[in-house]
Amino acid sequence: MNINDYISAHRARFMDEWASLIRIPSVSCEQEHKPDMRRCAERWKQLLLEAGCQRAEIMAAPTEDGNPFVYGEYIPERKDRFTERTKPASLKELPTVLVYAHYDVMPVAPLELWQSDPWEPSVRDGRLYARGADDDKGQAMIQVKAFEYLVRTGQMNCNVKFIFEGEEEIGSPSLAAFIEQNKDMLACDVILVSDTSMIGKDTPSLTVGLRGLAYWQIEVDGPCRDLHSGHFGGAVRNPINALTQMLAQVVDDKGRIMIPHFYDDVLPIPEEERRMIAQIPFDLEAYKRAIDVPDVFGEEGYSTLERNSCRPSFDICGIWGGYTGEGSKTVLPAKAFAKVSCRLVANQDHEKISRLFAEYMQSVAPSGVRVKVTPMHGGQGYICPLDLPAYKAAEKGFEIAFGKRPLAARRGGSIPIIAEFERVLGVKTILMGFGLEQNAIHSPNESMDLEVWEKGIIAVTEFYKALV
């Protein structure tokens, strides 16, 4: 039976199993849903066993009060040529794919904006609406159903491992330690993740890069108390003035970040990739209208799509100090604060950039104030080589499923766990995502396009076939 016939024959069951996961409100950031996290993990364990895993188990998180992990494993059986008996193949005989996904979801608030119950799947206009329809229960089901088809039809020629976590939406606090403690169990040749998006339904794409992140809080201290601006203005350094002067020196008028050595490790965008980016449908005027800005701004020499995915950036995320209440109060404030961030590109180390930024802030701080820079959090960027055999297999899978070669596209966001997998396990990740912008993940009325969902199952099926 081919994959299209298999999907048709089992569509109703697929939908029921998908719905059984969605109905479990596995919201990791809300303590009241702690029992639901366990229930969802147990349900995934059951589904992995039913799909064909020979082993599936719930594993405790290494951090206190962490949500459990779900681990599954499948090793194809081989016939002994002398006895004709089947036996599990050695893990070393075949390539091993590790499938990562997460079973936790975001809260549903504001509930009044949902057109249907977020915990009861609703199908309309070719879409399934519910929290987790896409992120990540829907996309994880794509992986499991492709795996099921290949196992049940005797076509799976890879070792497959699954690791599903329940803390992705709160920053994966347990994952790094779990990988370190279980790196032998998780050993693989490639990691496969469906938790990203495509450019469009008619423009399939593979995510080949993610930006890293560095984030700080800056505190500028001046006098011991707020001062009368008439008595002290012009005689004492104003911390807000000092802070804004300092921040104004981070980016020049050509969009280039002025921190010394900031670009030392930034790799140029390969010409092949720039050509692919140029093929992405993009209407600059529509882009500006959608966010209501008169013009765009960024690093000179790069397009908007290159700037927001392949080049680093610096942003002031928040700034405060002094009096901001009703009316006027003529004070020279004692303190000023800002929260700032850099999106980084592959090969930039977030800890190195964090140190360089702190040093730069001290170097441009004017006299009369004290400056404290506190790193908040960070993560590494990631890039997948386009000549990687597993990438070529994913590319072929997309081409068969969607009828056209997928574009290679970097994304401006950050998924620090991807770099963590590479650091500990020493392997690359293929980001084989099937989300669309209109799926509205994290928002009310999250949905999944059912046609894309089924094509995703086909694409993953063909990935495995092309990998060996």
C-alpha positions as CSV (number, residue, x, y, z in Angstrom):
1,M,0.0,0.0,0.0
2,N,1.4,3.4,-1.0
3,I,1.5,6.3,1.5
4,N,-1.5,8.1,-0.1
5,D,-3.7,5.0,0.2
6,Y,-2.5,4.5,3.7
7,I,-3.4,8.0,4.8
8,S,-6.9,7.6,3.1
9,A,-7.5,4.3,4.8
10,H,-6.5,5.5,8.3
11,R,-7.5,9.2,8.2
12,A,-10.3,8.9,10.7
13,R,-8.0,7.1,13.2
14,F,-5.2,9.6,12.7
15,M,-7.6,12.5,13.5
16,D,-9.0,10.7,16.6
17,E,-5.5,10.1,17.9
18,W,-4.5,13.7,17.2
19,A,-7.6,14.9,19.0
20,S,-6.9,12.7,22.0
21,L,-3.6,14.7,22.5
22,I,-5.2,18.1,22.0
23,R,-7.9,17.4,24.6
24,I,-5.2,17.2,27.2
25,P,-4.4,20.8,28.3
26,S,-0.7,20.3,28.7
27,V,0.2,24.0,29.5
28,S,3.7,23.8,31.0
29,C,3.7,27.3,32.5
30,E,0.6,26.9,34.6
31,Q,1.0,24.8,37.8
32,E,-2.7,23.7,37.8
33,H,-1.9,21.7,34.6
34,K,0.9,19.7,36.2
35,P,-1.2,16.4,36.2
36,D,-2.0,17.1,32.5
37,M,1.7,17.0,31.7
38,R,1.9,13.5,32.9
39,R,-1.3,12.5,31.2
40,C,0.0,13.8,27.9
41,A,3.3,12.1,28.3
42,E,1.5,8.8,29.0
43,R,-0.7,9.3,25.9
44,W,2.4,9.8,23.7
45,K,4.0,6.7,25.1
46,Q,0.9,4.7,24.2
47,L,0.8,6.2,20.7
48,L,4.5,5.5,20.1
49,L,4.1,1.8,21.0
50,E,1.0,1.5,18.8
51,A,2.9,3.1,15.9
52,G,5.6,0.5,16.1
53,C,8.2,1.4,18.7
54,Q,9.6,-1.7,20.4
55,R,10.4,0.4,23.5
56,A,8.7,3.4,24.9
57,E,8.9,4.8,28.4
58,I,8.3,7.9,30.6
59,M,11.6,9.3,32.0
60,A,11.8,11.7,34.9
61,A,13.3,15.1,34.3
62,P,16.7,15.7,35.9
63,T,15.5,19.0,37.4
64,E,13.3,19.4,40.4
65,D,9.6,19.5,39.5
66,G,10.5,19.2,35.8
67,N,8.0,17.6,33.4
68,P,8.7,14.0,32.2
69,F,10.3,13.1,29.0
70,V,8.9,10.4,26.6
71,Y,11.5,8.2,25.0
72,G,10.8,5.7,22.2
73,E,13.0,3.4,20.1
74,Y,12.7,1.2,17.0
75,I,15.4,-1.1,15.6
76,P,14.4,-2.9,12.3
77,E,14.4,-6.6,12.4
78,R,16.8,-8.5,10.1
79,K,16.6,-12.2,8.9
80,D,19.5,-14.3,9.9
81,R,20.7,-15.8,6.5
82,F,21.5,-19.2,8.2
83,T,18.5,-19.7,10.5
84,E,15.9,-17.6,8.7
85,R,15.0,-16.2,12.0
86,T,14.3,-12.5,12.4
87,K,16.3,-10.5,15.0
88,P,16.8,-6.8,15.8
89,A,19.5,-5.3,13.7
90,S,22.5,-3.8,15.5
91,L,22.2,0.0,16.0
92,K,25.5,0.2,14.2
93,E,24.3,-1.5,11.0
94,L,21.8,1.3,10.0
95,P,21.6,5.1,10.3
96,T,19.9,6.3,13.4
97,V,17.5,9.2,13.3
98,L,16.5,11.0,16.6
99,V,13.1,12.7,16.3
100,Y,12.6,15.6,18.8
101,A,9.3,17.2,19.6
102,H,7.5,18.8,22.6
103,Y,4.1,18.0,24.0
104,D,3.6,21.2,26.1
105,V,1.6,24.1,24.7
106,M,1.0,27.7,25.4
107,P,-1.9,29.0,27.5
108,V,-5.2,29.7,25.6
109,A,-5.9,33.2,27.0
110,P,-7.6,35.4,26.0
111,L,-10.3,32.7,25.8
112,E,-13.0,35.1,24.4
113,L,-11.1,35.5,21.1
114,W,-11.3,31.8,20.3
115,Q,-14.1,30.9,17.8
116,S,-14.3,27.4,19.2
117,D,-13.2,25.5,22.3
118,P,-9.4,25.4,22.2
119,W,-9.3,22.0,23.8
120,E,-11.8,20.4,21.5
121,P,-10.6,20.2,17.9
122,S,-12.8,21.9,15.3
123,V,-12.4,21.3,11.6
124,R,-13.6,24.1,9.2
125,D,-12.4,25.5,5.9
126,G,-9.8,22.7,5.5
127,R,-8.2,23.5,8.9
128,L,-8.1,21.9,12.3
129,Y,-8.5,24.6,15.0
130,A,-7.2,24.0,18.6
131,R,-4.4,24.8,20.9
132,G,-1.4,22.6,19.8
133,A,-3.0,21.9,16.4
134,D,0.4,23.0,15.0
135,D,2.8,23.7,17.8
136,D,3.7,21.0,18.4
137,K,1.2,18.2,18.7
138,G,0.1,18.4,15.0
139,Q,3.7,18.5,13.7
140,A,4.8,15.7,16.1
141,M,1.9,13.6,14.7
142,I,3.3,14.1,11.2
143,Q,6.5,12.4,12.3
144,V,4.8,9.6,14.2
145,K,2.4,8.7,11.3
146,A,5.2,8.7,8.7
147,F,7.1,6.3,11.0
148,E,4.0,4.2,11.6
149,Y,3.4,3.7,7.8
150,L,7.0,2.7,7.1
151,V,7.1,0.2,10.0
152,R,3.8,-1.4,9.3
153,T,4.6,-1.8,5.6
154,G,8.1,-3.2,6.3
155,Q,9.9,-0.2,4.6
156,M,11.7,1.3,7.6
157,N,15.4,1.0,7.0
158,C,16.6,3.3,9.8
159,N,16.9,3.0,13.5
160,V,14.5,5.6,15.0
161,K,14.5,7.2,18.4
162,F,12.0,9.6,19.7
163,I,12.5,12.2,22.5
164,F,9.5,14.3,23.4
165,E,9.8,16.9,26.2
166,G,7.2,18.9,28.2
167,E,9.0,22.2,28.8
168,E,9.8,23.7,25.4
169,E,7.4,26.6,25.9
170,I,9.1,27.6,29.2
171,G,12.7,27.5,27.8
172,S,13.5,23.7,28.1
173,P,15.1,24.1,31.6
174,S,15.6,20.3,31.9
175,L,16.7,19.4,28.4
176,A,20.4,20.2,28.5
177,A,20.9,18.2,31.6
178,F,18.8,15.3,30.3
179,I,20.8,15.2,27.0
180,E,24.1,15.2,29.0
181,Q,22.9,12.4,31.3
182,N,21.5,10.3,28.4
183,K,23.8,11.0,25.5
184,D,24.6,7.3,24.9
185,M,20.9,6.5,24.8
186,L,20.3,9.5,22.4
187,A,23.3,8.8,20.2
188,C,22.3,9.2,16.5
189,D,23.5,10.2,13.1
190,V,21.0,13.0,12.6
191,I,18.2,14.8,14.5
192,L,14.8,15.4,12.9
193,V,12.6,18.2,14.1
194,S,9.2,19.3,13.0
195,D,8.6,22.5,15.0
196,T,9.2,25.2,12.4
197,S,7.4,26.7,9.5
198,M,7.4,27.0,5.7
199,I,7.4,30.2,3.7
200,G,3.9,29.3,2.3
201,K,1.6,26.5,1.3
202,D,2.7,26.9,-2.3
203,T,6.3,27.8,-1.4
204,P,7.7,24.9,0.5
205,S,10.9,25.6,2.4
206,L,13.3,24.0,4.8
207,T,14.7,26.0,7.7
208,V,18.5,25.9,7.5
209,G,19.4,28.5,10.0
210,L,18.3,30.0,13.3
211,R,19.7,33.1,15.0
212,G,21.2,32.9,18.5
213,L,20.4,35.3,21.3
214,A,22.1,37.4,23.9
215,Y,20.0,39.5,26.4
216,W,21.1,42.0,29.1
217,Q,19.7,44.5,31.6
218,I,21.6,47.7,32.0
219,E,21.4,49.8,35.1
220,V,22.9,53.4,35.2
221,D,23.3,54.9,38.7
222,G,23.8,58.6,39.3
223,P,23.1,60.6,42.4
224,C,21.9,59.0,45.7
225,R,18.3,60.2,45.1
226,D,16.1,62.0,42.6
227,L,17.2,65.6,42.4
228,H,15.4,68.9,41.6
229,S,16.1,69.5,38.0
230,G,16.1,73.3,38.5
231,H,18.7,73.1,41.3
232,F,20.9,70.4,39.8
233,G,20.1,70.3,36.0
234,G,23.2,71.1,34.0
235,A,25.5,70.5,37.0
236,V,25.0,66.7,37.5
237,R,25.0,63.9,35.0
238,N,21.4,62.7,34.3
239,P,21.4,58.8,34.2
240,I,18.7,58.7,31.5
241,N,20.7,61.1,29.3
242,A,23.8,59.0,29.9
243,L,22.0,55.7,29.1
244,T,20.5,57.0,25.9
245,Q,23.9,58.4,24.8
246,M,25.5,55.1,25.5
247,L,22.8,53.1,23.6
248,A,23.0,55.5,20.6
249,Q,26.6,54.4,20.1
250,V,25.8,50.7,19.6
251,V,24.4,51.0,16.0
252,D,25.6,53.5,13.4
253,D,23.5,55.2,10.7
254,K,24.2,52.4,8.3
255,G,22.8,49.7,10.6
256,R,26.2,48.3,11.6
257,I,26.8,47.3,15.2
258,M,29.8,49.2,16.6
259,I,30.9,46.9,19.4
260,P,34.6,46.1,18.7
261,H,35.2,42.5,17.4
262,F,31.4,41.9,17.2
263,Y,31.6,40.7,13.6
264,D,34.8,38.7,14.0
265,D,33.0,35.3,13.8
266,V,30.2,36.3,11.5
267,L,30.3,34.1,8.3
268,P,29.3,35.6,5.0
269,I,26.0,34.4,3.4
270,P,26.8,31.8,0.7
271,E,25.9,33.1,-2.8
272,E,23.7,30.0,-3.4
273,E,21.7,30.9,-0.3
274,R,21.4,34.5,-1.3
275,R,20.0,33.4,-4.6
276,M,17.4,31.2,-2.8
277,I,16.5,34.1,-0.5
278,A,15.9,36.3,-3.6
279,Q,13.4,33.7,-4.9
280,I,11.2,34.0,-1.8
281,P,8.0,35.9,-2.6
282,F,8.3,39.2,-0.8
283,D,6.4,42.5,-1.3
284,L,8.3,45.2,0.5
285,E,5.5,47.7,0.3
286,A,3.0,45.2,1.7
287,Y,5.4,44.4,4.4
288,K,5.6,48.0,5.4
289,R,1.9,48.5,5.3
290,A,1.3,45.4,7.4
291,I,3.3,46.8,10.3
292,D,2.5,50.5,9.6
293,V,6.0,51.8,9.1
294,P,7.1,54.5,6.6
295,D,10.3,52.7,5.7
296,V,12.5,49.8,6.7
297,F,16.0,50.0,8.2
298,G,18.9,47.7,8.6
299,E,22.5,46.8,7.8
300,E,23.5,48.4,4.5
301,G,24.2,46.0,1.7
302,Y,21.6,43.4,2.6
303,S,17.9,42.9,1.8
304,T,15.2,42.9,4.4
305,L,14.9,39.1,4.3
306,E,18.7,38.7,4.7
307,R,18.7,41.3,7.6
308,N,16.0,39.5,9.6
309,S,17.4,36.0,9.2
310,C,21.1,35.9,8.2
311,R,22.6,38.9,9.9
312,P,22.9,39.9,13.5
313,S,20.9,42.7,15.0
314,F,20.7,44.9,18.2
315,D,17.5,46.1,19.8
316,I,16.5,48.1,22.8
317,C,13.6,46.0,24.2
318,G,12.6,48.4,27.0
319,I,13.8,51.5,28.7
320,W,12.7,53.2,31.9
321,G,13.6,55.6,34.7
322,G,12.5,58.9,36.3
323,Y,8.9,60.2,36.4
324,T,6.4,58.8,33.9
325,G,3.1,59.5,35.8
326,E,0.4,62.0,35.1
327,G,1.3,65.6,34.8
328,S,4.8,66.9,35.3
329,K,7.5,66.4,37.9
330,T,10.8,68.2,37.4
331,V,13.3,65.7,38.6
332,L,16.7,64.5,37.6
333,P,16.4,60.7,38.2
334,A,18.8,58.7,40.3
335,K,18.7,55.7,38.1
336,A,17.9,54.6,34.5
337,F,17.4,51.1,33.2
338,A,17.2,49.3,29.8
339,K,16.7,45.8,28.6
340,V,18.5,45.1,25.3
341,S,19.1,42.1,23.1
342,C,21.2,40.9,20.2
343,R,20.1,38.3,17.7
344,L,23.2,36.5,16.7
345,V,24.1,34.3,13.7
346,A,25.8,30.9,13.5
347,N,29.4,30.9,14.6
348,Q,28.9,33.8,17.0
349,D,29.2,32.7,20.6
350,H,26.6,34.2,22.8
351,E,28.9,34.2,25.9
352,K,31.6,36.0,24.0
353,I,29.2,38.6,22.6
354,S,27.8,39.1,26.1
355,R,31.2,39.9,27.4
356,L,32.1,42.2,24.5
357,F,28.8,44.1,25.0
358,A,29.4,44.6,28.7
359,E,32.9,45.9,28.0
360,Y,31.7,48.2,25.4
361,M,29.0,49.7,27.6
362,Q,31.7,50.5,30.2
363,S,33.9,52.0,27.6
364,V,31.3,54.4,26.3
365,A,29.9,55.3,29.8
366,P,30.4,59.0,30.5
367,S,31.8,60.2,33.8
368,G,29.5,60.9,36.6
369,V,27.5,57.7,36.5
370,R,28.1,54.0,37.4
371,V,27.1,51.3,35.0
372,K,26.1,47.7,35.7
373,V,25.4,45.3,32.8
374,T,23.7,42.0,33.8
375,P,23.4,39.1,31.3
376,M,19.9,37.7,31.4
377,H,20.0,34.7,29.1
378,G,21.4,33.6,25.7
379,G,21.7,30.8,23.2
380,Q,23.7,29.8,20.2
381,G,22.6,30.1,16.6
382,Y,22.4,27.2,14.2
383,I,23.1,26.5,10.5
384,C,22.6,23.4,8.5
385,P,24.9,22.8,5.6
386,L,23.0,22.4,2.3
387,D,25.3,19.6,1.1
388,L,24.5,17.4,4.2
389,P,23.1,14.0,3.0
390,A,20.2,14.2,5.5
391,Y,19.3,17.7,4.2
392,K,19.3,16.4,0.6
393,A,17.0,13.6,1.8
394,A,14.6,16.1,3.4
395,E,14.8,18.2,0.2
396,K,13.8,15.2,-1.9
397,G,10.9,14.4,0.6
398,F,9.5,17.9,0.2
399,E,9.9,17.9,-3.5
400,I,7.9,14.6,-3.8
401,A,5.2,15.8,-1.4
402,F,4.7,19.3,-2.6
403,G,5.7,19.0,-6.2
404,K,8.5,21.5,-6.1
405,R,12.0,21.8,-4.7
406,P,11.9,23.6,-1.3
407,L,13.8,26.8,-0.8
408,A,16.4,26.9,1.9
409,A,15.4,29.6,4.4
410,R,17.0,30.9,7.6
411,R,14.7,32.1,10.3
412,G,15.3,35.2,12.5
413,G,14.1,33.5,15.7
414,S,16.0,31.3,18.1
415,I,15.7,27.7,19.3
416,P,18.7,27.3,21.6
417,I,18.0,23.6,22.1
418,I,19.1,22.9,18.5
419,A,22.6,24.1,19.2
420,E,22.6,22.3,22.5
421,F,21.9,19.0,20.7
422,E,24.8,19.6,18.4
423,R,27.1,20.5,21.2
424,V,26.4,17.4,23.3
425,L,25.6,14.8,20.6
426,G,27.9,16.1,17.8
427,V,25.3,15.8,15.1
428,K,23.3,18.2,12.9
429,T,19.5,18.8,13.0
430,I,17.2,18.8,10.0
431,L,14.4,21.3,10.6
432,M,11.6,19.8,8.6
433,G,8.7,22.1,9.7
434,F,5.2,22.3,8.1
435,G,3.8,25.3,9.9
436,L,2.3,28.3,8.1
437,E,2.2,31.9,9.3
438,Q,-1.6,31.8,9.2
439,N,-1.6,28.9,11.7
440,A,-1.3,31.5,14.5
441,I,0.7,29.5,16.9
442,H,0.7,30.8,20.5
443,S,-2.4,32.9,19.6
444,P,-6.1,32.4,19.7
445,N,-7.5,30.2,17.0
446,E,-4.3,28.3,16.4
447,S,-4.8,25.9,13.5
448,M,-3.2,23.4,11.0
449,D,-3.9,23.2,7.3
450,L,-5.0,19.6,6.8
451,E,-3.7,19.3,3.3
452,V,-0.3,20.5,4.4
453,W,-0.4,18.1,7.3
454,E,-1.0,15.1,5.1
455,K,1.7,16.3,2.7
456,G,4.0,16.5,5.7
457,I,3.5,12.8,6.4
458,I,4.4,12.0,2.8
459,A,7.5,14.3,2.9
460,V,8.8,12.6,6.1
461,T,8.1,9.2,4.6
462,E,10.2,10.0,1.6
463,F,12.9,11.5,3.8
464,Y,13.5,8.1,5.4
465,K,13.5,6.4,2.0
466,A,16.0,8.8,0.6
467,L,18.3,8.7,3.6
468,V,19.5,5.1,3.0
